[in-house]
Amino acid sequence: MSVTKKNIVESAPLFGKENYQWMIIGAVIIALGMFLMSGGKNQDPKVFDYKVVYSTTRVTIAPILILLGLVVEVYAIFKKSKA
């Protein structure tokens, strides 16, 4: 019975340090968008305040930040590492 050794080839890591930095930046932007979307609260829970629920921050700025964060994540994944 003969035992053969298989050649083990080391491959370069899939992502470099800069890719991970961009991924963290994208995740922070997405988290900020989610935080802004959660918004504030009404002073009186029995009264519906249109300005608090449908504020510009919740309806416009937060979704734009989330989409921007997703674009940064896609960039981080497809960016070629320098190594």
DSSP file (Angstrom, degrees, kcal/mol; ACC not computed):
  #  RESIDUE AA STRUCTURE BP1 BP2  ACC     N-H-->O    O-->H-N    N-H-->O    O-->H-N    TCO  KAPPA ALPHA  PHI   PSI    X-CA   Y-CA   Z-CA
    1    1 A M              0   0    0      0, 0.0     2,-0.4     0, 0.0     0, 0.0   0.000 360.0 360.0 360.0 119.5    0.0    0.0    0.0
    2    2 A S        -     0   0    0      2,-0.0     2,-0.5     0, 0.0     0, 0.0  -0.795 360.0-148.1-104.3 143.3    1.6    3.2   -1.1
    3    3 A V        -     0   0    0     -2,-0.4     2,-0.4     2,-0.0     0, 0.0  -0.926  13.4-161.5-109.0 124.3    0.8    6.6    0.3
    4    4 A T        -     0   0    0     -2,-0.5     2,-0.5     0, 0.0    -2,-0.0  -0.862  13.0-133.8-108.4 142.2    1.1    9.6   -2.0
    5    5 A K        -     0   0    0     -2,-0.4     2,-0.4     3,-0.0    -2,-0.0  -0.774  17.7-138.1 -91.8 133.4    1.4   13.1   -0.9
    6    6 A K        -     0   0    0     -2,-0.5     2,-0.4     1,-0.0    -1,-0.0  -0.709  23.5-112.5 -88.5 141.1   -0.8   15.6   -2.6
    7    7 A N        -     0   0    0     -2,-0.4     2,-0.6     1,-0.0    -1,-0.0  -0.595  28.0-149.5 -73.8 126.3    0.7   18.9   -3.5
    8    8 A I        -     0   0    0     -2,-0.4     2,-0.6     2,-0.0    -1,-0.0  -0.874   8.9-160.0-100.5 121.0   -0.8   21.7   -1.4
    9    9 A V        -     0   0    0     -2,-0.6     2,-0.4     0, 0.0    -2,-0.0  -0.885  10.5-140.2-104.9 123.5   -0.9   25.0   -3.2
   10   10 A E        -     0   0    0     -2,-0.6     2,-0.3     1,-0.0    -2,-0.0  -0.682  20.1-157.0 -82.2 131.5   -1.3   28.1   -1.1
   11   11 A S        -     0   0    0     -2,-0.4     3,-0.1     1,-0.1    -1,-0.0  -0.751  22.8-100.1-107.4 157.3   -3.6   30.6   -2.7
   12   12 A A        -     0   0    0     -2,-0.3    -1,-0.1     1,-0.1     0, 0.0  -0.369  50.9 -90.4 -69.3 151.6   -3.7   34.3   -2.1
   13   13 A P        -     0   0    0      0, 0.0    -1,-0.1     0, 0.0    70,-0.1  -0.291  31.0-125.3 -62.4 150.9   -6.4   35.5    0.3
   14   14 A L  S    S+     0   0    0      1,-0.1     2,-0.4    -3,-0.1    67,-0.2   0.896  91.8  28.5 -66.7 -41.8   -9.7   36.4   -1.4
   15   15 A F  S    S-     0   0    0     65,-0.1     2,-0.1     4,-0.0    -1,-0.1  -0.922  74.6-141.6-122.3 147.4   -9.8   40.0    0.1
   16   16 A G     >  -     0   0    0     -2,-0.4     4,-1.8     1,-0.0     5,-0.2  -0.362  37.6 -92.5 -95.0-179.4   -7.0   42.3    1.1
   17   17 A K  H  > S+     0   0    0      1,-0.2     4,-2.0     2,-0.2     5,-0.1   0.889 125.4  53.0 -62.2 -40.4   -6.9   44.7    4.0
   18   18 A E  H  > S+     0   0    0      1,-0.2     4,-2.2     2,-0.2    -1,-0.2   0.865 105.5  54.8 -65.9 -35.4   -8.2   47.6    1.9
   19   19 A N  H  > S+     0   0    0      1,-0.2     4,-2.2     2,-0.2    -1,-0.2   0.929 108.7  48.0 -62.0 -44.5  -11.2   45.5    0.8
   20   20 A Y  H  X S+     0   0    0     -4,-1.8     4,-2.3     1,-0.2    -2,-0.2   0.868 108.8  54.2 -65.7 -35.4  -12.1   44.8    4.5
   21   21 A Q  H  X S+     0   0    0     -4,-2.0     4,-2.2     2,-0.2    -1,-0.2   0.926 109.8  47.0 -63.5 -42.9  -11.8   48.5    5.3
   22   22 A W  H  X S+     0   0    0     -4,-2.2     4,-2.5     1,-0.2    -2,-0.2   0.872 110.2  53.9 -65.4 -36.0  -14.2   49.4    2.5
   23   23 A M  H  X S+     0   0    0     -4,-2.2     4,-2.3     2,-0.2    -2,-0.2   0.902 108.9  48.1 -64.5 -40.2  -16.6   46.6    3.8
   24   24 A I  H  X S+     0   0    0     -4,-2.3     4,-2.3     2,-0.2    -2,-0.2   0.908 110.8  51.2 -66.5 -41.1  -16.5   48.1    7.3
   25   25 A I  H  X S+     0   0    0     -4,-2.2     4,-2.1     1,-0.2    -2,-0.2   0.925 111.3  48.3 -61.2 -44.3  -17.2   51.6    5.9
   26   26 A G  H  X S+     0   0    0     -4,-2.5     4,-2.3     1,-0.2    -2,-0.2   0.897 110.6  50.8 -62.6 -41.1  -20.2   50.2    4.0
   27   27 A A  H  X S+     0   0    0     -4,-2.3     4,-2.5     1,-0.2    -1,-0.2   0.883 109.6  50.5 -65.0 -38.2  -21.5   48.4    7.0
   28   28 A V  H  X S+     0   0    0     -4,-2.3     4,-2.4     2,-0.2    -1,-0.2   0.901 110.2  49.9 -66.4 -40.2  -21.3   51.6    9.1
   29   29 A I  H  X S+     0   0    0     -4,-2.1     4,-2.2     2,-0.2    -2,-0.2   0.914 112.1  47.8 -64.4 -42.1  -23.1   53.6    6.4
   30   30 A I  H  X S+     0   0    0     -4,-2.3     4,-2.4     2,-0.2    -2,-0.2   0.922 111.9  49.8 -63.6 -43.7  -25.9   50.9    6.3
   31   31 A A  H  X S+     0   0    0     -4,-2.5     4,-2.5     1,-0.2    -2,-0.2   0.890 109.6  51.5 -62.8 -39.2  -26.1   50.9   10.1
   32   32 A L  H  X S+     0   0    0     -4,-2.4     4,-2.5     2,-0.2    -1,-0.2   0.908 109.7  50.1 -63.6 -41.5  -26.4   54.7   10.2
   33   33 A G  H  X S+     0   0    0     -4,-2.2     4,-2.0     2,-0.2    -2,-0.2   0.905 111.3  48.2 -62.5 -41.8  -29.2   54.6    7.6
   34   34 A M  H  X S+     0   0    0     -4,-2.4     4,-1.6     2,-0.2    -2,-0.2   0.905 111.4  50.6 -64.8 -40.8  -31.0   52.0    9.7
   35   35 A F  H  X S+     0   0    0     -4,-2.5     4,-1.0     1,-0.2    -2,-0.2   0.918 111.9  46.9 -63.4 -43.5  -30.6   54.1   12.8
   36   36 A L  H  < S+     0   0    0     -4,-2.5     3,-0.2     1,-0.2    -1,-0.2   0.842 108.7  55.8 -67.7 -31.8  -31.9   57.2   11.1
   37   37 A M  H  < S+     0   0    0     -4,-2.0    -1,-0.2     1,-0.2    -2,-0.2   0.826  98.2  61.1 -70.2 -29.8  -34.9   55.2    9.7
   38   38 A S  H  < S+     0   0    0     -4,-1.6    -1,-0.2    -3,-0.1    -2,-0.2   0.855  90.7 170.2 -66.4 -31.6  -35.9   54.1   13.2
   39   39 A G     <  -     0   0    0     -4,-1.0    -1,-0.1    -3,-0.2    -2,-0.1   0.015  31.3 -46.4  65.1-160.9  -36.3   57.8   13.9
   40   40 A G        -     0   0    0     12,-0.3     2,-0.3    -4,-0.1    12,-0.0  -0.044  52.1-114.6 -95.7-162.7  -37.9   59.4   16.9
   41   41 A K        -     0   0    0     -2,-0.0     2,-0.1     0, 0.0    -1,-0.0  -0.942  25.9 -99.5-137.2 159.5  -41.1   58.8   18.9
   42   42 A N        -     0   0    0     -2,-0.3     6,-0.0     1,-0.1     4,-0.0  -0.454  22.0-134.3 -74.4 149.7  -44.3   60.7   19.6
   43   43 A Q  S    S+     0   0    0      1,-0.3    -1,-0.1    -2,-0.1     3,-0.0   0.908 101.5  34.3 -67.9 -42.1  -44.7   62.5   22.8
   44   44 A D  S >  S-     0   0    0      3,-0.2     3,-1.8     1,-0.1    -1,-0.3  -0.959  73.4-155.7-116.2 114.7  -48.2   61.0   23.2
   45   45 A P  T 3  S+     0   0    0      0, 0.0    -1,-0.1     0, 0.0    -2,-0.0   0.671  92.9  61.1 -66.0 -14.4  -48.5   57.5   21.9
   46   46 A K  T 3  S+     0   0    0      2,-0.0     2,-0.5    -3,-0.0    -3,-0.0   0.580  95.3  72.2 -86.1  -9.6  -52.3   58.0   21.4
   47   47 A V  S <  S-     0   0    0     -3,-1.8     2,-0.6     2,-0.0    -3,-0.2  -0.921  77.5-137.6-112.7 128.5  -51.8   60.9   19.0
   48   48 A F        -     0   0    0     -2,-0.5     2,-0.7    -6,-0.0    -2,-0.0  -0.739  15.9-162.5 -85.1 118.4  -50.5   60.3   15.4
   49   49 A D    >>  -     0   0    0     -2,-0.6     4,-1.9     1,-0.2     3,-0.6  -0.890   6.1-166.2-105.7 108.4  -47.9   62.9   14.5
   50   50 A Y  H 3> S+     0   0    0     -2,-0.7     4,-2.5     1,-0.2    -1,-0.2   0.858  85.9  56.8 -60.1 -39.3  -47.5   63.0   10.7
   51   51 A K  H 34 S+     0   0    0      1,-0.2    -1,-0.2     2,-0.2     5,-0.1   0.802 109.6  44.5 -68.2 -29.8  -44.3   65.0   10.9
   52   52 A V  H X4 S+     0   0    0     -3,-0.6     3,-0.8     2,-0.1   -12,-0.3   0.911 117.7  42.0 -79.7 -44.1  -42.5   62.5   13.1
   53   53 A V  H 3< S+     0   0    0     -4,-1.9    -2,-0.2     1,-0.2    -3,-0.2   0.915 125.1  33.5 -71.1 -44.0  -43.6   59.4   11.2
   54   54 A Y  T 3< S+     0   0    0     -4,-2.5    -1,-0.2    -5,-0.2    -2,-0.1  -0.259  84.9 150.2-108.7  44.9  -43.1   60.7    7.7
   55   55 A S    <>  -     0   0    0     -3,-0.8     4,-2.4     1,-0.1     5,-0.3  -0.338  58.8-112.9 -74.0 159.8  -40.1   63.0    8.3
   56   56 A T  H  >>S+     0   0    0      1,-0.2     4,-2.3     2,-0.2     5,-1.8   0.854 116.1  55.9 -60.8 -36.3  -37.6   63.7    5.5
   57   57 A T  I  4>S+     0   0    0      3,-0.2     5,-2.4     1,-0.2    -1,-0.2   0.926 112.9  39.6 -63.3 -45.1  -34.9   61.9    7.5
   58   58 A R  I  45S+     0   0    0      3,-0.2    -2,-0.2     1,-0.2    -1,-0.2   0.884 124.5  35.8 -72.4 -39.3  -36.9   58.7    7.7
   59   59 A V  I  <5S+     0   0    0     -4,-2.4    -2,-0.2     3,-0.1    -3,-0.2   0.778 133.6  12.4 -91.7 -28.2  -38.4   58.7    4.3
   60   60 A T  I  X5S+     0   0    0     -4,-2.3     4,-1.6    -5,-0.3    -3,-0.2   0.804 123.7  42.8-116.0 -56.2  -35.6   60.1    2.1
   61   61 A I  I  ><S+     0   0    0     -5,-1.8     4,-2.3     1,-0.2     5,-0.2   0.912 111.7  52.2 -68.7 -44.5  -32.2   60.4    3.7
   62   62 A A  H  ><S+     0   0    0     -5,-2.4     4,-2.2    -6,-0.3    -1,-0.2   0.924 110.6  46.2 -62.6 -46.8  -32.1   57.0    5.5
   63   63 A P  H  > S+     0   0    0      0, 0.0     4,-2.4     0, 0.0    -1,-0.2   0.879 111.6  53.0 -63.8 -34.5  -33.0   54.9    2.4
   64   64 A I  H  X S+     0   0    0     -4,-1.6     4,-2.5     2,-0.2    -2,-0.2   0.915 109.3  49.2 -64.4 -41.4  -30.4   56.8    0.3
   65   65 A L  H  X S+     0   0    0     -4,-2.3     4,-2.5     2,-0.2    -1,-0.2   0.901 110.0  50.9 -63.4 -40.3  -27.8   56.1    3.0
   66   66 A I  H  X S+     0   0    0     -4,-2.2     4,-2.0     2,-0.2    -2,-0.2   0.931 112.2  46.0 -64.4 -44.5  -28.7   52.4    3.0
   67   67 A L  H  X S+     0   0    0     -4,-2.4     4,-2.1     2,-0.2    -2,-0.2   0.895 111.8  52.1 -64.7 -39.4  -28.4   52.2   -0.8
   68   68 A L  H  X S+     0   0    0     -4,-2.5     4,-2.2     1,-0.2    -2,-0.2   0.904 108.6  51.3 -62.1 -41.1  -25.1   54.1   -0.7
   69   69 A G  H  X S+     0   0    0     -4,-2.5     4,-2.1     1,-0.2    -1,-0.2   0.880 108.5  51.1 -63.1 -38.5  -23.8   51.6    1.9
   70   70 A L  H  X S+     0   0    0     -4,-2.0     4,-2.2     2,-0.2    -1,-0.2   0.880 108.6  51.7 -66.3 -37.8  -24.8   48.7   -0.4
   71   71 A V  H  X S+     0   0    0     -4,-2.1     4,-2.4     2,-0.2    -2,-0.2   0.905 109.2  50.4 -63.9 -41.2  -23.0   50.4   -3.3
   72   72 A V  H  X S+     0   0    0     -4,-2.2     4,-2.5     2,-0.2    -2,-0.2   0.894 109.2  51.9 -63.2 -39.7  -19.9   50.7   -1.1
   73   73 A E  H  X S+     0   0    0     -4,-2.1     4,-2.0     2,-0.2    -2,-0.2   0.913 109.5  48.4 -63.2 -43.0  -20.2   47.0   -0.2
   74   74 A V  H  X S+     0   0    0     -4,-2.2     4,-2.3     1,-0.2    -2,-0.2   0.912 111.9  50.3 -63.9 -41.6  -20.4   46.0   -3.9
   75   75 A Y  H  X S+     0   0    0     -4,-2.4     4,-1.5     1,-0.2    -2,-0.2   0.917 109.3  51.5 -60.6 -43.3  -17.3   48.1   -4.6
   76   76 A A  H  < S+     0   0    0     -4,-2.5    -1,-0.2     1,-0.2    -2,-0.2   0.864 111.3  47.6 -63.4 -36.1  -15.4   46.5   -1.7
   77   77 A I  H  < S+     0   0    0     -4,-2.0    -1,-0.2     1,-0.2    -2,-0.2   0.910 117.6  39.7 -72.6 -41.9  -16.2   43.0   -3.0
   78   78 A F  H  < S+     0   0    0     -4,-2.3    -2,-0.2    -5,-0.2    -1,-0.2   0.576  87.4 112.4 -87.6  -8.8  -15.2   43.7   -6.6
   79   79 A K  S  < S-     0   0    0     -4,-1.5     2,-0.3    -5,-0.2   -60,-0.1  -0.449  71.0-122.9 -66.9 132.0  -12.1   45.9   -5.9
   80   80 A K        -     0   0    0     -2,-0.2     2,-0.2   -65,-0.1    -1,-0.1  -0.581  23.2-127.7 -75.2 133.2   -8.9   44.1   -6.9
   81   81 A S        -     0   0    0     -2,-0.3    -1,-0.1   -67,-0.2   -66,-0.0  -0.531  11.1-129.7 -79.4 152.2   -6.5   43.8   -4.1
   82   82 A K              0   0    0      1,-0.2    -1,-0.1    -2,-0.2    -2,-0.0   0.608 360.0 360.0 -78.2 -12.0   -3.0   45.0   -4.7
   83   83 A A              0   0    0    -70,-0.1    -1,-0.2     0, 0.0    -2,-0.0   0.496 360.0 360.0 -74.4 360.0   -1.3   41.8   -3.5
